[in-house]
Amino acid sequence: MRLEEICPTRAKQLLAQNHTNRNLNQRLVGKLTEAIVNDHWKVNGETIKVSKRGRLLDGQHRLHAIIMAKKPAKTYLIDGLEEDCHSTIDAGLRRTGGHALQFLGVKNSNLVASTIGMVYRIRTKDLKTSPKYTNEDIVREYQIDPKGYSNAATYIAGKLWLKKFAGSSVASASYYLTQKLNEEQSNAFFGALASGENMQHGDPVFALRNQLMNKRSIQCKLERGKAVRYNVYQDIAYAWNACRDKKDVKKIVIRENTPFIVLK
């Protein structure tokens, strides 16, 4: 095994021996290309694998990314492998953003990672698609505000009601974002929502709590689909904004054509 700086020409040569690799994941190639172009590429121990006969066994996505980026990138290359070892490659679990943060010693790493992804979706006003975030993106975003993300995940991890009725990632991301707007009001809002104490009819938090419990009852269980996450966020944002505007809310009614609600 050796560390090699692979240029686009060398990448093309290796790919020419790619006969039976899996189908190309264009989204993954795009993420890797962006990392190379923006100098975020890191040597992480993953290898490009070549058989004794010169056949490419693993690494096609990295090689395509080098070609797309039109610039070289360093990676480990190992050759001389047996032809039949291909079936054992990538047999383990896929590493997630949570794994990457756990490696850095981050507590509640899975929830922190999902919070970061959900915050990205909320900021881009797109909760119905998966975020185009790599593990490195998640680590970089965490390092921008480690205290904020860790505090949000820790807070929600201790609120069983919020996890059950709002969903951990939506609740944590909403808590994180409202903390940036008004820390004291955010604590009061989510504290009351979780406990159900000191509320009365007309209180937006009371209306939100009823809304989330009613939806849970109708669904039998909180689904984790993208549409459900979107609807829960809309409910939370609606109630939060009403609290900020000091408006009474007896019942939360959000129609399908309601624009994305921005926290204020």
URMOVEN-V45706 format. One record per backbone hydrogen bond with DSSP energy under -1.0 kcal/mol. NH is the residue of the N-H (numbers start at 1). CO is the residue of the C=O. E is the energy in kcal/mol with one decimal. If there is no record, write none. Layout:
BEGIN
NH,CO,E
NH,CO,E
END
This chain:
BEGIN
2,77,-2.2
4,75,-2.7
6,73,-2.6
11,7,-2.5
12,8,-2.1
13,9,-1.8
14,10,-2.2
15,11,-2.4
16,12,-1.4
17,14,-1.4
18,15,-2.0
29,25,-2.3
30,26,-2.3
31,27,-2.1
32,28,-2.5
33,29,-2.6
34,30,-2.3
35,31,-1.9
36,32,-2.1
37,33,-2.8
38,34,-2.3
39,36,-1.4
40,35,-3.3
41,35,-1.1
48,76,-2.6
49,58,-2.0
50,78,-2.4
51,55,-2.8
52,81,-2.4
54,51,-1.8
56,17,-1.7
57,49,-3.1
58,49,-1.4
63,59,-2.1
64,60,-2.6
65,61,-1.9
66,62,-2.0
67,63,-1.8
68,64,-2.6
69,65,-2.7
70,66,-1.1
71,66,-1.1
73,6,-1.7
75,4,-2.3
77,2,-2.8
78,48,-2.7
81,50,-1.9
85,82,-1.4
88,85,-1.6
89,86,-1.2
91,88,-1.1
100,96,-1.9
101,97,-2.2
102,98,-2.5
103,99,-2.0
105,102,-1.7
106,101,-2.2
112,108,-2.7
113,109,-2.5
114,110,-2.3
115,111,-2.2
116,112,-2.3
117,113,-2.1
118,114,-2.2
119,115,-2.8
120,116,-2.0
121,117,-1.8
122,118,-2.5
123,119,-2.6
124,120,-1.8
125,122,-1.1
126,121,-2.9
133,131,-1.8
138,134,-2.0
139,135,-2.2
140,136,-2.6
141,137,-2.5
142,138,-2.4
143,139,-2.3
145,141,-1.1
149,145,-2.2
150,146,-2.3
151,147,-2.6
152,148,-2.0
153,149,-2.2
154,150,-2.6
155,151,-2.5
156,152,-2.3
157,153,-2.4
159,156,-1.9
163,159,-2.0
164,160,-2.3
165,161,-2.7
166,162,-2.2
167,162,-1.4
171,167,-2.4
172,168,-2.7
173,169,-2.4
174,170,-2.4
175,171,-2.5
176,172,-2.6
177,173,-2.4
178,174,-2.4
179,175,-2.0
182,178,-2.7
186,182,-2.5
187,183,-2.3
188,184,-1.9
189,185,-2.7
190,186,-2.5
191,187,-2.0
192,188,-2.2
193,189,-2.1
194,190,-2.1
195,191,-2.0
196,192,-3.0
203,200,-2.3
207,203,-2.2
208,204,-2.2
209,205,-2.6
210,206,-2.2
211,207,-2.2
212,208,-2.7
213,209,-2.1
214,210,-2.6
215,211,-2.3
216,212,-1.9
217,213,-2.1
218,214,-2.4
219,215,-2.4
220,216,-1.2
221,219,-1.3
229,225,-2.1
230,226,-2.2
231,227,-2.2
232,228,-2.5
233,229,-2.4
234,230,-2.4
235,231,-2.0
236,232,-2.4
237,233,-3.1
238,234,-2.3
239,235,-2.2
240,236,-2.7
241,237,-2.5
242,238,-1.9
243,239,-2.1
244,240,-2.2
245,241,-2.0
247,242,-2.8
249,202,-2.5
258,255,-1.8
END
